[in-house]
Amino acid sequence: MIELVFVACLLSAPDRCEEKALQFVDVSHMACLMGAQPQLAEWTESHPKWRIARWSCRIPGAKQRI
């Protein structure tokens, strides 16, 4: 399992940001990296009041700063 972790910030309050994650089964780290932008674009379309500030792929539970 791998997760696409991203920080989303409100457009109306850019200092209000939240860490979110999308989890994938049977996906390699490289596949996560290559498929991240379409996944994030889809998330952004369904959450129009938010913008993606940064993102990364990691193993679930890993405590890495993104």
N, C-alpha and C positions, 0 to 999 in steps of 0.2 A: 504494500500500500504506500502511496505517496500523497502528499497534500500540496495544493497550490495555496500558499498563504499570501494575503495581500492586505494592505492598509487602505481603507476607504475613508475619505473625508467629505463632509457635507459641503456642498457648493455654497450654501447660505452662511455657513460658519466654518471656514477653512481650518480653524484650530480644533474642531471637534472631529476626531478621527477614531476609527475602530479597526481592530485586527479581525479579519475574516479568514475562513479557510474552506476550500472545496477539496474533498477527498476522492481519490481514484484508486480502484483496485486493478491489479495486473497492468500497471503502467510504469515504465522505467522513468528514472530521473530525467533522462534526455527527452523522452516523449512528453513529459510534463513541461519542460522548458519550451519545446517546439510548439506545443498546443496551448500554451498559456494565453497568448494574446486573443485568439478567438473566444476562449472561455471567459476571459475578463470583459471582452466586448459584449458578450451575451449577458453577463451579469450587469454591466453598466446600463444596457438597454432596459432591463427590468427594474433598475434602481436609478432613475434619471436625476434624482436629487443628490447623488453621490458621484465622486470622481476617485479614480484609483491613484494613489500617491506613489506606491511601490509594491513590488511583489517578488516572490521567490518560490522555489519548489524545495520541499524537505520531507524527511521521514516523519510521520506523525509522532508527536511527543518530544521531538528534538527542540531544544531551546536555543534557536539561532535568532539573532536580531535581523530583521529585514529592512 
